[in-house]
Amino acid sequence: MISKAIAYLIVASILSAGAFTSTANAAEKVEFNNTSPSTLVSLTPKANVNAGLLEPQGLSVVSFVNNTRWTLHCYVNGEYKGVVYPNHYLPVYAPSGYVVLSARVDFVNAPSLFWNSGWLYYYPGGTYTWRLTA
C-alpha cells in the first residue's frame, strides 16, 4: 500500500518536472529581448491623423436672428431648439462639425414657410449667427 503511494508520488513528480522544463526555455526569451525596437509590435493602436477633423469634439453657439414678422420654430440637425419672436434672437448650442440649421413658421390658413441653411461647418467653441429674413 505504501509502495503504491510512493509510486504515484514518483510518477507525479516526474510528469510535473517534465512539464516545467519543457515550458521554461531561456533561449526564446533571450532572442525576444535582443530584437530591435522597430520589430516590436505596439499594443496601443495609433490614432488616425485626420480623425479630429472628421468628428470634432465640443459645442458652438448659434444665434437665430429673426428679422421677419412671424414667430419661428428653430431646429439644429432636426432637433427642436425653441421659438424666436419677431425682431429678436435665440442663442442655442449646436454640435461642432457639419450642421444643418432650419426654421419654420406655421399658419392656420396657409402652407408653412421653411428656411434651411444647408450643410454648415462649425468649429468647437465658435459663435455664429444665422439671420432669417422674408
Steps between C-alpha positions, in 0.01 A plus 500: 500500500778739590696396191197591280481846655872550451472384138218752432704775664806417288293492176334833588835662574649374173203631299501836671879534463468426129225758464706771669814437301320495164340843545798675655716570198751779564613517136161634383502777758855604413413516130193711572696743717770535234256611228520855380232746618374547145388136477301507825125530462336791677209401723330842474328575169615811317234765443423614151648843438182635338259355758474834682398678181220256427331512839606796710408498866319790665218743451449826319241774554263595219269800523182489295420864415136543397458801270151392392156590633426139603586281799743230385568149631874425484674165440862382501556171314125438519492541880262764631682783682232759573298797380633837387262795487494772232803734513664291774776240511536156657848370595522119504774242537587303189744212460824586328563355159248484217161640602170577327294789638131536421202708603131494426188701555155338501190681382137411567369567149816479286787258443801516730815691412839330537857625521788254453868591527646196326820348638705739714828424677539632855821492701494408871454806721397720206217756501288530186194694384227394256281791388152409379314742272183470297 
